[in-house]
Amino acid sequence: MILPTKHVSTQRSLIGVGATLLANLEQPRTVSRLWEQVREHPSVRTFERFVFALDLLYLLGAVEFVRGHLKRVS
């Protein structure tokens, strides 16, 4: 589920959802604002997948949480 497999497409894997989240973080946003922006995206669909993908991005060091806002790490 984290990585794509024979039965899980790239867009449905958490890496794919994370890519969608990163694409929508051109500027720092609150978690709520990011959720509102991506909730209708077909790869995200549920809050659970959104949170799992955010957790994965944080663990990988791709995002950081600064003063209440999510920010991409360059």
Secondary structure, DSSP 8 states (H G I E B T S, - for coil): --S--SSS-TTTSHHHHHHHHHHT-SS-B-HHHHHHHHTTSTTT-SHHHHHHHHHHHHHTTSEEEETTEEEE--
